[in-house]
Amino acid sequence: MLKLVDIFGYVAVVLSAATLVAQSLLLGGLIFTFWIARPSTNLPDAVLQQVRSRSLQLLRASAIGLVLVQLLYLYVNSSVLMASAEIGLREVTGANFFIASTIMLVCSLVIAALVTRRRHMVWLLSLLVLVVLGASVMTDHAASRIEGRALLITLTALHVTATGFWIGGLPFLLMGLHVTRERATQWYLTQRFSQLALISVVVLVATGFCMSLSYVGSWRALIGTSYGLMLLAKIGMLLCMLALGGINFLMLRRRSPEETIPRLRRLVEAEVGIGITIVLAAASMTASPPAVDLPNDTVQPSHILARLQPKWPLLRSPDLAALSTRLPGHNYSADDPTRKTIAYTSEGSPLSLRSINDSKWSEYNHHWMGLIVLGMGLLALLARTGHAKWAENWPLLMIAIGIFIFLRGDPECWPLGPKSFWTTWADPEIFQHRAAALLCIVFAIFELRVRRQPSQQGVLPLIFPLLCAIGAALLLTHSHGATNVREETLAELSHTPMAVVGVVAGWSRWLELRLPEKDRSIPSWIWPICFVIIGAGLLNYREL
């Protein structure tokens, strides 16, 4: 149970994201099935019935998924609350999260049981989905506000609904385009969904702007808090989705169905991936207090500039014995002079000689990885020119990154530190580091095979963009466990932009592989440039 308490913050974000994804799918599936794919006098009803039938299957699967997520959510939250507050289950059942989660669970079960094409069921299903939406809003920041609660709850409900109609409806559109190969039906679905998406985007942006005024409150809080940084990440990824959606919108109005549909399907695939990442960022925001509530914990702009000021990378690390890690055979008594405060951070946190060395160790690791990632990006760009075939072996550098992270990422762990190999996986930060190392190695192996067989089709070439996008998405939930809120924000100041750039890299590579050959030029240049940007960011990573 203690291990569950330790990783609760990370697990809670993942479960919240899964809840938001399933909830969005319910909203998007409902509107797609009964409005987007409704019968048309100009199309054969049998084809649209097939689309609706598959949509109902996905809608039922989404409801079942939400049931499973809520069961996990209830177990994790209840167990942690009972263990940390030393209370019984009877007291937990009265908590707001327990009531809201139970409502969503029951409604999702009923939805899964009642999903049908019969028209009279649409009103009951709509009512149940609205109840799920209301229960979700119960656990949002809006429900806990004292001033302007009714307005914020309304804005949140509209924001979540627009998200569901657009982002939650995209997988259903993608499935509809796959189910039917008739261009007239595909054109009908895409045009109707385009109209809905346009309205949803307007509502999404308007409500998001209004809520930001209440939850952020100032430009300083936007860049000086974790909540503000995550909001900026959402905006950045939303702009990427809007760019893809804008291309779809223009193609629908300027090109024929034969030209548009093959390209549109691939662009929608990338939109789905970026949209799910946005939902993950939204879940991370719900785990952080609104920026407006942290007036005394907002990072000063001068401190941000000082942290971002370019400096020569640190390429030599301190000795392992000089760190805070407790090693056998070393003296770590309370009167150890290396543990006494000798300086303070820009945010006022005390620094001992050992804590300074800890930061230098971390900076050293990030800087060397920055050199490797920068090399990857430059080699990928060189290979893109077609004049250096040997540069296609750049994925070998990813194996070096994986080994480097695994061996040196956490000095207190095996093989350097006293903690054993298996016990370290329970620590959320160490788990993320080692999972990233394994992803790097797996990615390198698959991508090397793709580079040696460029004409190969199927799933194998897609491993790299998926792992890249997933790794970047996980970075949005990266937790350093800092006790100083401002120091945590300064750490996220470097990780969050790299996560957004990583998302762009992954899905631009996806589009390079999936788009028709004559449309691959632009995305084929984007992802290597993203790698160069990430490498440069890592080279300037700082903790002091």
Helices and strands as residue ranges (DSSP letters): H 2-6, H 8-31, I 32-36, H 45-85, H 89-92, H 96-114, H 121-138, G 141-144, H 149-166, H 170-179, H 183-215, H 219-224, H 226-254, H 257-286, G 291-293, H 301-308, G 320-322, G 337-339, E 341-344, E 350-352, H 353-384, G 389-393, H 396-408, G 423-426, H 428-452, G 460-462, H 463-475, H 485-514, G 517-519, H 521-539
